[in-house]
Amino acid sequence: MDLEFNQPQEGYYAVPFSIVGLFLTNKEVEESIREEISPEELEKLQEIIAKMLFKSGVSVALYPGVVPPDQAMEAVNELEELIMGEGEE
């Protein structure tokens, strides 16, 4: 079951979650992170995470970037506004 995140879904609600990890590199951080991800790549990643971490019927939306821990809540809030609509309460 695929949900359209940009359309209100009666009876559904968004639940923020985070995936915490580390990456190791011998390069500068900026040189280690891809600057662009295609919509197809993002969709595939969302499908993989939904399938591997959640039960059937759960859809996932991801913020397409790596953020430092002190900026994670801001990124979650931006994603929630994007999905649920700005100014709606």
PyMOL Python script that loads the backbone (N, CA, C, O; Angstrom):
from pymol import cmd

cmd.read_pdbstr("""\
ATOM      1  N   MET A   1       0.846  -1.167   0.000  1.00  0.00           N
ATOM      2  CA  MET A   1       0.000   0.000   0.000  1.00  0.00           C
ATOM      3  C   MET A   1       0.897   1.237   0.000  1.00  0.00           C
ATOM      4  O   MET A   1       1.613   1.485   0.970  1.00  0.00           O
ATOM      5  N   ASP A   2       0.861   2.005  -1.071  1.00  0.00           N
ATOM      6  CA  ASP A   2       1.654   3.216  -1.154  1.00  0.00           C
ATOM      7  C   ASP A   2       0.777   4.415  -0.868  1.00  0.00           C
ATOM      8  O   ASP A   2      -0.268   4.586  -1.496  1.00  0.00           O
ATOM      9  N   LEU A   3       1.191   5.245   0.072  1.00  0.00           N
ATOM     10  CA  LEU A   3       0.466   6.459   0.391  1.00  0.00           C
ATOM     11  C   LEU A   3       1.092   7.620  -0.351  1.00  0.00           C
ATOM     12  O   LEU A   3       2.307   7.660  -0.547  1.00  0.00           O
ATOM     13  N   GLU A   4       0.269   8.557  -0.761  1.00  0.00           N
ATOM     14  CA  GLU A   4       0.766   9.787  -1.354  1.00  0.00           C
ATOM     15  C   GLU A   4       0.961  10.773  -0.219  1.00  0.00           C
ATOM     16  O   GLU A   4      -0.011  11.219   0.390  1.00  0.00           O
ATOM     17  N   PHE A   5       2.206  11.118   0.072  1.00  0.00           N
ATOM     18  CA  PHE A   5       2.492  11.977   1.207  1.00  0.00           C
ATOM     19  C   PHE A   5       2.013  13.405   1.005  1.00  0.00           C
ATOM     20  O   PHE A   5       1.782  14.120   1.981  1.00  0.00           O
ATOM     21  N   ASN A   6       1.859  13.831  -0.236  1.00  0.00           N
ATOM     22  CA  ASN A   6       1.425  15.199  -0.464  1.00  0.00           C
ATOM     23  C   ASN A   6      -0.097  15.332  -0.467  1.00  0.00           C
ATOM     24  O   ASN A   6      -0.615  16.430  -0.669  1.00  0.00           O
ATOM     25  N   GLN A   7      -0.817  14.242  -0.248  1.00  0.00           N
ATOM     26  CA  GLN A   7      -2.272  14.256  -0.171  1.00  0.00           C
ATOM     27  C   GLN A   7      -2.693  13.848   1.245  1.00  0.00           C
ATOM     28  O   GLN A   7      -2.218  12.837   1.763  1.00  0.00           O
ATOM     29  N   PRO A   8      -3.581  14.625   1.873  1.00  0.00           N
ATOM     30  CA  PRO A   8      -4.050  14.241   3.213  1.00  0.00           C
ATOM     31  C   PRO A   8      -4.702  12.862   3.169  1.00  0.00           C
ATOM     32  O   PRO A   8      -5.484  12.569   2.264  1.00  0.00           O
ATOM     33  N   GLN A   9      -4.385  12.027   4.134  1.00  0.00           N
ATOM     34  CA  GLN A   9      -4.934  10.682   4.205  1.00  0.00           C
ATOM     35  C   GLN A   9      -5.740  10.564   5.498  1.00  0.00           C
ATOM     36  O   GLN A   9      -5.179  10.604   6.593  1.00  0.00           O
ATOM     37  N   GLU A  10      -7.039  10.420   5.365  1.00  0.00           N
ATOM     38  CA  GLU A  10      -7.885  10.313   6.532  1.00  0.00           C
ATOM     39  C   GLU A  10      -7.524   9.059   7.330  1.00  0.00           C
ATOM     40  O   GLU A  10      -7.387   7.973   6.768  1.00  0.00           O
ATOM     41  N   GLY A  11      -7.374   9.221   8.629  1.00  0.00           N
ATOM     42  CA  GLY A  11      -7.055   8.099   9.496  1.00  0.00           C
ATOM     43  C   GLY A  11      -5.573   7.780   9.598  1.00  0.00           C
ATOM     44  O   GLY A  11      -5.188   6.877  10.341  1.00  0.00           O
ATOM     45  N   TYR A  12      -4.732   8.504   8.864  1.00  0.00           N
ATOM     46  CA  TYR A  12      -3.287   8.294   8.912  1.00  0.00           C
ATOM     47  C   TYR A  12      -2.627   9.489   9.571  1.00  0.00           C
ATOM     48  O   TYR A  12      -3.154  10.600   9.517  1.00  0.00           O
ATOM     49  N   TYR A  13      -1.484   9.272  10.187  1.00  0.00           N
ATOM     50  CA  TYR A  13      -0.718  10.376  10.757  1.00  0.00           C
ATOM     51  C   TYR A  13       0.760  10.113  10.580  1.00  0.00           C
ATOM     52  O   TYR A  13       1.203   8.968  10.492  1.00  0.00           O
ATOM     53  N   ALA A  14       1.515  11.201  10.530  1.00  0.00           N
ATOM     54  CA  ALA A  14       2.966  11.108  10.348  1.00  0.00           C
ATOM     55  C   ALA A  14       3.637  10.964  11.707  1.00  0.00           C
ATOM     56  O   ALA A  14       3.317  11.695  12.644  1.00  0.00           O
ATOM     57  N   VAL A  15       4.556  10.033  11.811  1.00  0.00           N
ATOM     58  CA  VAL A  15       5.312   9.797  13.031  1.00  0.00           C
ATOM     59  C   VAL A  15       6.788  10.007  12.711  1.00  0.00           C
ATOM     60  O   VAL A  15       7.370   9.222  11.964  1.00  0.00           O
ATOM     61  N   PRO A  16       7.403  11.051  13.263  1.00  0.00           N
ATOM     62  CA  PRO A  16       8.830  11.268  12.990  1.00  0.00           C
ATOM     63  C   PRO A  16       9.668  10.110  13.527  1.00  0.00           C
ATOM     64  O   PRO A  16       9.369   9.554  14.583  1.00  0.00           O
ATOM     65  N   PHE A  17      10.708   9.756  12.798  1.00  0.00           N
ATOM     66  CA  PHE A  17      11.675   8.765  13.258  1.00  0.00           C
ATOM     67  C   PHE A  17      13.030   9.183  12.736  1.00  0.00           C
ATOM     68  O   PHE A  17      13.133  10.007  11.827  1.00  0.00           O
ATOM     69  N   SER A  18      14.054   8.616  13.310  1.00  0.00           N
ATOM     70  CA  SER A  18      15.400   8.920  12.813  1.00  0.00           C
ATOM     71  C   SER A  18      16.201   7.630  12.746  1.00  0.00           C
ATOM     72  O   SER A  18      15.944   6.668  13.469  1.00  0.00           O
ATOM     73  N   ILE A  19      17.159   7.647  11.872  1.00  0.00           N
ATOM     74  CA  ILE A  19      18.121   6.564  11.763  1.00  0.00           C
ATOM     75  C   ILE A  19      19.462   7.177  12.128  1.00  0.00           C
ATOM     76  O   ILE A  19      19.909   8.134  11.495  1.00  0.00           O
ATOM     77  N   VAL A  20      20.087   6.637  13.127  1.00  0.00           N
ATOM     78  CA  VAL A  20      21.345   7.186  13.607  1.00  0.00           C
ATOM     79  C   VAL A  20      22.480   6.306  13.116  1.00  0.00           C
ATOM     80  O   VAL A  20      22.409   5.079  13.188  1.00  0.00           O
ATOM     81  N   GLY A  21      23.506   6.934  12.627  1.00  0.00           N
ATOM     82  CA  GLY A  21      24.640   6.163  12.141  1.00  0.00           C
ATOM     83  C   GLY A  21      25.887   7.013  12.091  1.00  0.00           C
ATOM     84  O   GLY A  21      25.869   8.198  12.423  1.00  0.00           O
ATOM     85  N   LEU A  22      26.942   6.403  11.682  1.00  0.00           N
ATOM     86  CA  LEU A  22      28.233   7.066  11.502  1.00  0.00           C
ATOM     87  C   LEU A  22      28.763   6.680  10.137  1.00  0.00           C
ATOM     88  O   LEU A  22      28.438   5.611   9.621  1.00  0.00           O
ATOM     89  N   PHE A  23      29.563   7.526   9.560  1.00  0.00           N
ATOM     90  CA  PHE A  23      30.323   7.097   8.395  1.00  0.00           C
ATOM     91  C   PHE A  23      31.776   7.457   8.633  1.00  0.00           C
ATOM     92  O   PHE A  23      32.088   8.485   9.234  1.00  0.00           O
ATOM     93  N   LEU A  24      32.649   6.606   8.159  1.00  0.00           N
ATOM     94  CA  LEU A  24      34.089   6.801   8.320  1.00  0.00           C
ATOM     95  C   LEU A  24      34.679   7.223   6.987  1.00  0.00           C
ATOM     96  O   LEU A  24      34.331   6.663   5.947  1.00  0.00           O
ATOM     97  N   THR A  25      35.557   8.191   7.010  1.00  0.00           N
ATOM     98  CA  THR A  25      36.161   8.673   5.782  1.00  0.00           C
ATOM     99  C   THR A  25      37.539   9.259   6.081  1.00  0.00           C
ATOM    100  O   THR A  25      37.821   9.689   7.199  1.00  0.00           O
ATOM    101  N   ASN A  26      38.376   9.266   5.066  1.00  0.00           N
ATOM    102  CA  ASN A  26      39.665   9.939   5.211  1.00  0.00           C
ATOM    103  C   ASN A  26      39.660  11.244   4.416  1.00  0.00           C
ATOM    104  O   ASN A  26      40.699  11.879   4.236  1.00  0.00           O
ATOM    105  N   LYS A  27      38.454  11.641   3.935  1.00  0.00           N
ATOM    106  CA  LYS A  27      38.269  12.884   3.185  1.00  0.00           C
ATOM    107  C   LYS A  27      37.561  13.909   4.067  1.00  0.00           C
ATOM    108  O   LYS A  27      37.090  13.580   5.155  1.00  0.00           O
ATOM    109  N   GLU A  28      37.491  15.137   3.599  1.00  0.00           N
ATOM    110  CA  GLU A  28      36.673  16.142   4.266  1.00  0.00           C
ATOM    111  C   GLU A  28      35.218  15.686   4.198  1.00  0.00           C
ATOM    112  O   GLU A  28      34.816  15.028   3.239  1.00  0.00           O
ATOM    113  N   VAL A  29      34.439  16.030   5.201  1.00  0.00           N
ATOM    114  CA  VAL A  29      33.038  15.611   5.252  1.00  0.00           C
ATOM    115  C   VAL A  29      32.310  16.026   3.979  1.00  0.00           C
ATOM    116  O   VAL A  29      31.586  15.224   3.390  1.00  0.00           O
ATOM    117  N   GLU A  30      32.496  17.263   3.554  1.00  0.00           N
ATOM    118  CA  GLU A  30      31.812  17.764   2.362  1.00  0.00           C
ATOM    119  C   GLU A  30      32.161  16.966   1.111  1.00  0.00           C
ATOM    120  O   GLU A  30      31.355  16.883   0.185  1.00  0.00           O
ATOM    121  N   GLU A  31      33.342  16.386   1.076  1.00  0.00           N
ATOM    122  CA  GLU A  31      33.778  15.600  -0.074  1.00  0.00           C
ATOM    123  C   GLU A  31      33.253  14.162  -0.025  1.00  0.00           C
ATOM    124  O   GLU A  31      33.393  13.416  -0.995  1.00  0.00           O
ATOM    125  N   SER A  32      32.659  13.780   1.088  1.00  0.00           N
ATOM    126  CA  SER A  32      32.210  12.404   1.290  1.00  0.00           C
ATOM    127  C   SER A  32      30.717  12.213   1.038  1.00  0.00           C
ATOM    128  O   SER A  32      30.259  11.082   0.874  1.00  0.00           O
ATOM    129  N   ILE A  33      29.966  13.288   1.006  1.00  0.00           N
ATOM    130  CA  ILE A  33      28.513  13.203   0.885  1.00  0.00           C
ATOM    131  C   ILE A  33      28.090  13.612  -0.517  1.00  0.00           C
ATOM    132  O   ILE A  33      28.490  14.664  -1.016  1.00  0.00           O
ATOM    133  N   ARG A  34      27.280  12.772  -1.146  1.00  0.00           N
ATOM    134  CA  ARG A  34      26.747  13.110  -2.468  1.00  0.00           C
ATOM    135  C   ARG A  34      25.888  14.358  -2.357  1.00  0.00           C
ATOM    136  O   ARG A  34      25.123  14.511  -1.405  1.00  0.00           O
ATOM    137  N   GLU A  35      26.013  15.237  -3.318  1.00  0.00           N
ATOM    138  CA  GLU A  35      25.251  16.482  -3.289  1.00  0.00           C
ATOM    139  C   GLU A  35      23.860  16.336  -3.877  1.00  0.00           C
ATOM    140  O   GLU A  35      22.967  17.119  -3.550  1.00  0.00           O
ATOM    141  N   GLU A  36      23.662  15.360  -4.727  1.00  0.00           N
ATOM    142  CA  GLU A  36      22.359  15.181  -5.357  1.00  0.00           C
ATOM    143  C   GLU A  36      21.946  13.722  -5.284  1.00  0.00           C
ATOM    144  O   GLU A  36      22.768  12.811  -5.384  1.00  0.00           O
ATOM    145  N   ILE A  37      20.662  13.532  -5.110  1.00  0.00           N
ATOM    146  CA  ILE A  37      20.081  12.197  -5.192  1.00  0.00           C
ATOM    147  C   ILE A  37      18.868  12.319  -6.106  1.00  0.00           C
ATOM    148  O   ILE A  37      18.066  13.242  -5.962  1.00  0.00           O
ATOM    149  N   SER A  38      18.739  11.408  -7.026  1.00  0.00           N
ATOM    150  CA  SER A  38      17.629  11.487  -7.976  1.00  0.00           C
ATOM    151  C   SER A  38      16.328  11.095  -7.281  1.00  0.00           C
ATOM    152  O   SER A  38      16.351  10.376  -6.282  1.00  0.00           O
ATOM    153  N   PRO A  39      15.205  11.558  -7.800  1.00  0.00           N
ATOM    154  CA  PRO A  39      13.919  11.143  -7.232  1.00  0.00           C
ATOM    155  C   PRO A  39      13.755   9.622  -7.235  1.00  0.00           C
ATOM    156  O   PRO A  39      13.169   9.057  -6.312  1.00  0.00           O
ATOM    157  N   GLU A  40      14.268   8.970  -8.264  1.00  0.00           N
ATOM    158  CA  GLU A  40      14.168   7.508  -8.341  1.00  0.00           C
ATOM    159  C   GLU A  40      15.004   6.844  -7.242  1.00  0.00           C
ATOM    160  O   GLU A  40      14.566   5.870  -6.630  1.00  0.00           O
ATOM    161  N   GLU A  41      16.203   7.372  -6.995  1.00  0.00           N
ATOM    162  CA  GLU A  41      17.053   6.821  -5.935  1.00  0.00           C
ATOM    163  C   GLU A  41      16.412   7.027  -4.565  1.00  0.00           C
ATOM    164  O   GLU A  41      16.436   6.127  -3.726  1.00  0.00           O
ATOM    165  N   LEU A  42      15.841   8.208  -4.337  1.00  0.00           N
ATOM    166  CA  LEU A  42      15.192   8.488  -3.062  1.00  0.00           C
ATOM    167  C   LEU A  42      13.990   7.575  -2.862  1.00  0.00           C
ATOM    168  O   LEU A  42      13.785   7.055  -1.765  1.00  0.00           O
ATOM    169  N   GLU A  43      13.196   7.375  -3.904  1.00  0.00           N
ATOM    170  CA  GLU A  43      12.042   6.489  -3.809  1.00  0.00           C
ATOM    171  C   GLU A  43      12.470   5.062  -3.487  1.00  0.00           C
ATOM    172  O   GLU A  43      11.848   4.402  -2.656  1.00  0.00           O
ATOM    173  N   LYS A  44      13.517   4.587  -4.132  1.00  0.00           N
ATOM    174  CA  LYS A  44      14.037   3.241  -3.883  1.00  0.00           C
ATOM    175  C   LYS A  44      14.510   3.104  -2.430  1.00  0.00           C
ATOM    176  O   LYS A  44      14.226   2.101  -1.774  1.00  0.00           O
ATOM    177  N   LEU A  45      15.226   4.106  -1.936  1.00  0.00           N
ATOM    178  CA  LEU A  45      15.709   4.091  -0.554  1.00  0.00           C
ATOM    179  C   LEU A  45      14.541   4.072   0.429  1.00  0.00           C
ATOM    180  O   LEU A  45      14.572   3.338   1.418  1.00  0.00           O
ATOM    181  N   GLN A  46      13.519   4.869   0.163  1.00  0.00           N
ATOM    182  CA  GLN A  46      12.334   4.893   1.019  1.00  0.00           C
ATOM    183  C   GLN A  46      11.647   3.527   1.031  1.00  0.00           C
ATOM    184  O   GLN A  46      11.222   3.057   2.087  1.00  0.00           O
ATOM    185  N   GLU A  47      11.538   2.896  -0.125  1.00  0.00           N
ATOM    186  CA  GLU A  47      10.915   1.575  -0.210  1.00  0.00           C
ATOM    187  C   GLU A  47      11.717   0.534   0.570  1.00  0.00           C
ATOM    188  O   GLU A  47      11.138  -0.299   1.267  1.00  0.00           O
ATOM    189  N   ILE A  48      13.035   0.578   0.459  1.00  0.00           N
ATOM    190  CA  ILE A  48      13.893  -0.379   1.172  1.00  0.00           C
ATOM    191  C   ILE A  48      13.736  -0.213   2.679  1.00  0.00           C
ATOM    192  O   ILE A  48      13.579  -1.197   3.401  1.00  0.00           O
ATOM    193  N   ILE A  49      13.778   1.022   3.153  1.00  0.00           N
ATOM    194  CA  ILE A  49      13.651   1.267   4.594  1.00  0.00           C
ATOM    195  C   ILE A  49      12.271   0.850   5.085  1.00  0.00           C
ATOM    196  O   ILE A  49      12.153   0.232   6.143  1.00  0.00           O
ATOM    197  N   ALA A  50      11.226   1.179   4.329  1.00  0.00           N
ATOM    198  CA  ALA A  50       9.870   0.773   4.723  1.00  0.00           C
ATOM    199  C   ALA A  50       9.773  -0.746   4.825  1.00  0.00           C
ATOM    200  O   ALA A  50       9.191  -1.275   5.772  1.00  0.00           O
ATOM    201  N   LYS A  51      10.340  -1.438   3.854  1.00  0.00           N
ATOM    202  CA  LYS A  51      10.263  -2.906   3.822  1.00  0.00           C
ATOM    203  C   LYS A  51      11.083  -3.547   4.941  1.00  0.00           C
ATOM    204  O   LYS A  51      10.644  -4.523   5.550  1.00  0.00           O
ATOM    205  N   MET A  52      12.267  -3.004   5.215  1.00  0.00           N
ATOM    206  CA  MET A  52      13.177  -3.642   6.160  1.00  0.00           C
ATOM    207  C   MET A  52      12.926  -3.269   7.626  1.00  0.00           C
ATOM    208  O   MET A  52      13.244  -4.051   8.522  1.00  0.00           O
ATOM    209  N   LEU A  53      12.362  -2.088   7.880  1.00  0.00           N
ATOM    210  CA  LEU A  53      12.202  -1.628   9.262  1.00  0.00           C
ATOM    211  C   LEU A  53      10.773  -1.648   9.777  1.00  0.00           C
ATOM    212  O   LEU A  53      10.555  -1.671  10.989  1.00  0.00           O
ATOM    213  N   PHE A  54       9.799  -1.638   8.878  1.00  0.00           N
ATOM    214  CA  PHE A  54       8.415  -1.497   9.302  1.00  0.00           C
ATOM    215  C   PHE A  54       7.558  -2.643   8.780  1.00  0.00           C
ATOM    216  O   PHE A  54       7.954  -3.383   7.879  1.00  0.00           O
ATOM    217  N   LYS A  55       6.390  -2.765   9.361  1.00  0.00           N
ATOM    218  CA  LYS A  55       5.442  -3.785   8.929  1.00  0.00           C
ATOM    219  C   LYS A  55       4.701  -3.315   7.685  1.00  0.00           C
ATOM    220  O   LYS A  55       4.742  -2.136   7.331  1.00  0.00           O
ATOM    221  N   SER A  56       4.033  -4.240   7.033  1.00  0.00           N
ATOM    222  CA  SER A  56       3.276  -3.956   5.819  1.00  0.00           C
ATOM    223  C   SER A  56       2.280  -2.828   6.053  1.00  0.00           C
ATOM    224  O   SER A  56       1.670  -2.737   7.118  1.00  0.00           O
ATOM    225  N   GLY A  57       2.120  -1.974   5.054  1.00  0.00           N
ATOM    226  CA  GLY A  57       1.157  -0.882   5.137  1.00  0.00           C
ATOM    227  C   GLY A  57       1.733   0.429   5.617  1.00  0.00           C
ATOM    228  O   GLY A  57       1.017   1.427   5.703  1.00  0.00           O
ATOM    229  N   VAL A  58       3.033   0.443   5.935  1.00  0.00           N
ATOM    230  CA  VAL A  58       3.695   1.667   6.391  1.00  0.00           C
ATOM    231  C   VAL A  58       4.498   2.238   5.235  1.00  0.00           C
ATOM    232  O   VAL A  58       5.269   1.526   4.592  1.00  0.00           O
ATOM    233  N   SER A  59       4.313   3.531   4.976  1.00  0.00           N
ATOM    234  CA  SER A  59       5.107   4.219   3.965  1.00  0.00           C
ATOM    235  C   SER A  59       6.097   5.132   4.663  1.00  0.00           C
ATOM    236  O   SER A  59       5.849   5.595   5.777  1.00  0.00           O
ATOM    237  N   VAL A  60       7.216   5.389   4.007  1.00  0.00           N
ATOM    238  CA  VAL A  60       8.302   6.173   4.595  1.00  0.00           C
ATOM    239  C   VAL A  60       8.617   7.361   3.692  1.00  0.00           C
ATOM    240  O   VAL A  60       8.648   7.231   2.468  1.00  0.00           O
ATOM    241  N   ALA A  61       8.849   8.509   4.302  1.00  0.00           N
ATOM    242  CA  ALA A  61       9.349   9.683   3.578  1.00  0.00           C
ATOM    243  C   ALA A  61      10.659  10.078   4.241  1.00  0.00           C
ATOM    244  O   ALA A  61      10.745  10.150   5.467  1.00  0.00           O
ATOM    245  N   LEU A  62      11.667  10.331   3.438  1.00  0.00           N
ATOM    246  CA  LEU A  62      12.984  10.670   3.969  1.00  0.00           C
ATOM    247  C   LEU A  62      13.391  12.088   3.592  1.00  0.00           C
ATOM    248  O   LEU A  62      13.025  12.595   2.532  1.00  0.00           O
ATOM    249  N   TYR A  63      14.145  12.708   4.468  1.00  0.00           N
ATOM    250  CA  TYR A  63      14.794  13.976   4.188  1.00  0.00           C
ATOM    251  C   TYR A  63      16.054  13.632   3.404  1.00  0.00           C
ATOM    252  O   TYR A  63      16.918  12.918   3.914  1.00  0.00           O
ATOM    253  N   PRO A  64      16.172  14.120   2.187  1.00  0.00           N
ATOM    254  CA  PRO A  64      17.281  13.658   1.326  1.00  0.00           C
ATOM    255  C   PRO A  64      18.611  14.341   1.628  1.00  0.00           C
ATOM    256  O   PRO A  64      19.131  15.106   0.815  1.00  0.00           O
ATOM    257  N   GLY A  65      19.153  14.051   2.810  1.00  0.00           N
ATOM    258  CA  GLY A  65      20.442  14.624   3.146  1.00  0.00           C
ATOM    259  C   GLY A  65      20.960  14.085   4.458  1.00  0.00           C
ATOM    260  O   GLY A  65      20.237  13.438   5.216  1.00  0.00           O
ATOM    261  N   VAL A  66      22.202  14.358   4.709  1.00  0.00           N
ATOM    262  CA  VAL A  66      22.842  13.983   5.970  1.00  0.00           C
ATOM    263  C   VAL A  66      22.964  15.261   6.789  1.00  0.00           C
ATOM    264  O   VAL A  66      23.523  16.255   6.324  1.00  0.00           O
ATOM    265  N   VAL A  67      22.444  15.229   7.995  1.00  0.00           N
ATOM    266  CA  VAL A  67      22.511  16.415   8.847  1.00  0.00           C
ATOM    267  C   VAL A  67      23.216  16.070  10.152  1.00  0.00           C
ATOM    268  O   VAL A  67      23.093  14.950  10.647  1.00  0.00           O
ATOM    269  N   PRO A  68      23.952  17.024  10.709  1.00  0.00           N
ATOM    270  CA  PRO A  68      24.583  16.786  12.005  1.00  0.00           C
ATOM    271  C   PRO A  68      23.515  16.632  13.092  1.00  0.00           C
ATOM    272  O   PRO A  68      22.405  17.142  12.942  1.00  0.00           O
ATOM    273  N   PRO A  69      23.837  15.943  14.167  1.00  0.00           N
ATOM    274  CA  PRO A  69      22.847  15.694  15.214  1.00  0.00           C
ATOM    275  C   PRO A  69      22.157  16.957  15.730  1.00  0.00           C
ATOM    276  O   PRO A  69      20.966  16.923  16.040  1.00  0.00           O
ATOM    277  N   ASP A  70      22.879  18.057  15.827  1.00  0.00           N
ATOM    278  CA  ASP A  70      22.258  19.272  16.365  1.00  0.00           C
ATOM    279  C   ASP A  70      21.262  19.911  15.394  1.00  0.00           C
ATOM    280  O   ASP A  70      20.540  20.832  15.774  1.00  0.00           O
ATOM    281  N   GLN A  71      21.215  19.439  14.159  1.00  0.00           N
ATOM    282  CA  GLN A  71      20.265  19.961  13.177  1.00  0.00           C
ATOM    283  C   GLN A  71      19.175  18.945  12.819  1.00  0.00           C
ATOM    284  O   GLN A  71      18.322  19.225  11.976  1.00  0.00           O
ATOM    285  N   ALA A  72      19.197  17.790  13.443  1.00  0.00           N
ATOM    286  CA  ALA A  72      18.259  16.718  13.090  1.00  0.00           C
ATOM    287  C   ALA A  72      16.812  17.110  13.334  1.00  0.00           C
ATOM    288  O   ALA A  72      15.959  16.836  12.490  1.00  0.00           O
ATOM    289  N   MET A  73      16.507  17.741  14.460  1.00  0.00           N
ATOM    290  CA  MET A  73      15.119  18.108  14.753  1.00  0.00           C
ATOM    291  C   MET A  73      14.601  19.120  13.744  1.00  0.00           C
ATOM    292  O   MET A  73      13.445  19.040  13.328  1.00  0.00           O
ATOM    293  N   GLU A  74      15.426  20.054  13.351  1.00  0.00           N
ATOM    294  CA  GLU A  74      15.031  21.034  12.340  1.00  0.00           C
ATOM    295  C   GLU A  74      14.709  20.333  11.017  1.00  0.00           C
ATOM    296  O   GLU A  74      13.734  20.685  10.352  1.00  0.00           O
ATOM    297  N   ALA A  75      15.514  19.354  10.638  1.00  0.00           N
ATOM    298  CA  ALA A  75      15.272  18.605   9.404  1.00  0.00           C
ATOM    299  C   ALA A  75      13.963  17.830   9.488  1.00  0.00           C
ATOM    300  O   ALA A  75      13.209  17.789   8.516  1.00  0.00           O
ATOM    301  N   VAL A  76      13.682  17.215  10.634  1.00  0.00           N
ATOM    302  CA  VAL A  76      12.421  16.484  10.820  1.00  0.00           C
ATOM    303  C   VAL A  76      11.238  17.445  10.712  1.00  0.00           C
ATOM    304  O   VAL A  76      10.229  17.118  10.087  1.00  0.00           O
ATOM    305  N   ASN A  77      11.357  18.625  11.314  1.00  0.00           N
ATOM    306  CA  ASN A  77      10.280  19.613  11.243  1.00  0.00           C
ATOM    307  C   ASN A  77      10.041  20.075   9.809  1.00  0.00           C
ATOM    308  O   ASN A  77       8.892  20.233   9.397  1.00  0.00           O
ATOM    309  N   GLU A  78      11.103  20.292   9.047  1.00  0.00           N
ATOM    310  CA  GLU A  78      10.967  20.691   7.649  1.00  0.00           C
ATOM    311  C   GLU A  78      10.271  19.604   6.837  1.00  0.00           C
ATOM    312  O   GLU A  78       9.409  19.896   6.009  1.00  0.00           O
ATOM    313  N   LEU A  79      10.644  18.357   7.076  1.00  0.00           N
ATOM    314  CA  LEU A  79      10.020  17.246   6.368  1.00  0.00           C
ATOM    315  C   LEU A  79       8.540  17.145   6.734  1.00  0.00           C
ATOM    316  O   LEU A  79       7.694  16.934   5.865  1.00  0.00           O
ATOM    317  N   GLU A  80       8.234  17.296   8.014  1.00  0.00           N
ATOM    318  CA  GLU A  80       6.832  17.230   8.458  1.00  0.00           C
ATOM    319  C   GLU A  80       6.008  18.337   7.805  1.00  0.00           C
ATOM    320  O   GLU A  80       4.881  18.094   7.372  1.00  0.00           O
ATOM    321  N   GLU A  81       6.557  19.549   7.729  1.00  0.00           N
ATOM    322  CA  GLU A  81       5.842  20.654   7.075  1.00  0.00           C
ATOM    323  C   GLU A  81       5.618  20.359   5.600  1.00  0.00           C
ATOM    324  O   GLU A  81       4.557  20.659   5.053  1.00  0.00           O
ATOM    325  N   LEU A  82       6.617  19.772   4.962  1.00  0.00           N
ATOM    326  CA  LEU A  82       6.501  19.430   3.554  1.00  0.00           C
ATOM    327  C   LEU A  82       5.395  18.399   3.333  1.00  0.00           C
ATOM    328  O   LEU A  82       4.620  18.510   2.383  1.00  0.00           O
ATOM    329  N   ILE A  83       5.324  17.403   4.205  1.00  0.00           N
ATOM    330  CA  ILE A  83       4.357  16.325   4.047  1.00  0.00           C
ATOM    331  C   ILE A  83       2.956  16.758   4.478  1.00  0.00           C
ATOM    332  O   ILE A  83       1.981  16.528   3.762  1.00  0.00           O
ATOM    333  N   MET A  84       2.864  17.371   5.623  1.00  0.00           N
ATOM    334  CA  MET A  84       1.558  17.677   6.201  1.00  0.00           C
ATOM    335  C   MET A  84       1.003  19.023   5.739  1.00  0.00           C
ATOM    336  O   MET A  84      -0.181  19.299   5.936  1.00  0.00           O
ATOM    337  N   GLY A  85       1.823  19.851   5.137  1.00  0.00           N
ATOM    338  CA  GLY A  85       1.366  21.156   4.677  1.00  0.00           C
ATOM    339  C   GLY A  85       1.723  22.239   5.661  1.00  0.00           C
ATOM    340  O   GLY A  85       1.496  22.105   6.863  1.00  0.00           O
ATOM    341  N   GLU A  86       2.277  23.302   5.148  1.00  0.00           N
ATOM    342  CA  GLU A  86       2.669  24.412   6.016  1.00  0.00           C
ATOM    343  C   GLU A  86       1.423  25.122   6.530  1.00  0.00           C
ATOM    344  O   GLU A  86       0.443  25.302   5.807  1.00  0.00           O
ATOM    345  N   GLY A  87       1.488  25.514   7.777  1.00  0.00           N
ATOM    346  CA  GLY A  87       0.424  26.306   8.363  1.00  0.00           C
ATOM    347  C   GLY A  87      -0.790  25.521   8.785  1.00  0.00           C
ATOM    348  O   GLY A  87      -1.689  26.097   9.397  1.00  0.00           O
ATOM    349  N   GLU A  88      -0.869  24.244   8.494  1.00  0.00           N
ATOM    350  CA  GLU A  88      -2.009  23.437   8.923  1.00  0.00           C
ATOM    351  C   GLU A  88      -1.785  22.962  10.351  1.00  0.00           C
ATOM    352  O   GLU A  88      -0.668  22.605  10.725  1.00  0.00           O
ATOM    353  N   GLU A  89      -2.839  22.959  11.142  1.00  0.00           N
ATOM    354  CA  GLU A  89      -2.701  22.515  12.513  1.00  0.00           C
ATOM    355  C   GLU A  89      -3.796  21.544  12.851  1.00  0.00           C
ATOM    356  O   GLU A  89      -3.856  21.048  13.976  1.00  0.00           O
TER     357      GLU A  89
END
""", "prot")
cmd.dss("prot")
cmd.show_as("cartoon", "prot")
cmd.util.cbc("prot")
cmd.orient("prot")
